[in-house]
Amino acid sequence: QQRRRDPARDLSLQVLEKFSLVTKFARETTTQLFRENDGLSGYERSQLSQSSPITPAPDADTSKVFDGHSMESDSPEIDKLSLVWGKPRLHHLGSEEWSKFLDAEGRITDSKALREQIFYGGVKPQLRKEVWKFLLGYHEYDSTYAEREYLAVAKKSEYETIKNQWQSISPTQAMRFAKYRERKSLIEKDVVRTDRTLPFYDGDDNHNVNLLRDILLTYSFYNFDLGYCQGMSDFLSPILYVMEDESESFWCFVALMERLGPNFNRDQNGMHSQLLALSKLVELLDLPLHNYLKQADCLNYFFCFRWILIQFKREFEYEKIMHLWEVLWTHYLSEHFHLYVCVAILKRYRRKIIDEQMDFDTLLKFINELSCHIHLDSTLRDAEALCVCAGENGAALIPPGTPPSLPVE
């Protein structure tokens, strides 16, 4: 009996040809998770692609015929893809354009248009201190100048109250407070290793390094259940660099952790759900790579763990990571756009991965060595095209509540 064709899968198969150490415990637990929850249909399991992957130039014409398949001109998905394929990134949001988004009382008049502008071009460095507060949810888009001024004063007072909780702990109390000692020790070890090559954090007894420590300690009391985990300092560092204010940095960090805090949960469910979604997106958008990783027993995608855990913080230079983050924070095409960034990078190196028959350890080493060698603009263009191509099919593969979704009340 002939199997019924899946138009969405046929489309993805056509487009993909156009588009072209961690601990043993962690690896085993993640592998087990994927074995239990791979969620693949019998039809999908039966697909084995024998075609040779081809990586076209960024300006490739998506209307050409390839491998016996023609791209139908009346396909809305293909029409959308042709609009973004090779689309150049736009200029950064500047002061003049920013002012046009504000009414007389300081409200954002069109938050979607603002997020679109930032998604395609980012924000000029001198504006980030103001704009990031909206992207992170510290300020509401419909808040006024007066409301934001009041909020800053109220939040500063609240921050000082929380900070005083650990500052008032006496040495005698600390001796009987193991959790506090453990977290304080871990934070102090991490902050002296965080972005110390930057002038902002360079030198002995650096004031900004001390602020990192104070903010993270305060957060460990604000969210005592989560506390502090390695990697949090990577998120806070650019925020403090941009805000240059202790209280505002803290509250922006709090807002970011509302989205990404599950990355650091002990049960690792937040990370597992993202890795599982990544596996399914690669299967949808690059079946040859998916099949190779399946044969290589790499479907746990744990080699992408660092990318997802700290949102590519160590994969790009400092200025570029700030640009990438503000693009991700717009949630313009998808609140999970970071997963499409992962797919875009993997697709770009698919031929090398397959030709060199990389196993898990080799692949992990290769991925780590890509640090600061990934071209951001082309990656964002690729990720955008992939996200448009995947459409609702891609969104359906990502379970509700997967970080960085806001928690359901």
Buried (B, 14 or more C-beta within 10 A) or exposed (E): EEEEEBEBBEBBBBBBBBBBEBEEEBBEBBBEBBEEEBEBEEEBEEBEBEEEBBBBEBEBEBEEEBEEBEBEEEBEBBBBBBEBBBBEBEEBBEEEBBEEBBEEEBBBEEBEEBBBBBBBBBBBEEBBBBBBBBBBBBBBBEBBEEBBEEBBEEBBEBBEEBBEBBEEBEEEEEEEBEEBEEBBEBBBEBBBEBBBEEEBBEEEEBEBBEBBBBBBBBBBBBBEEBBBBBBBBBBBBBBBBBBEBBBBBBBBBBBBBBBBBBBBBEEBBBBBBBBBBBBBBBBBBBBBBBBBBBEBEBBBBBBBBBBBBBBBBBBBEBEBBBBBBBBBBBBBBBBBBBBBBBBBBBBBBBBEBBEEEBEBEBBBEBBBEEEEEBBBEBBBBBBBBBBBBBBEBBBEBBBEEBBBBEEEE
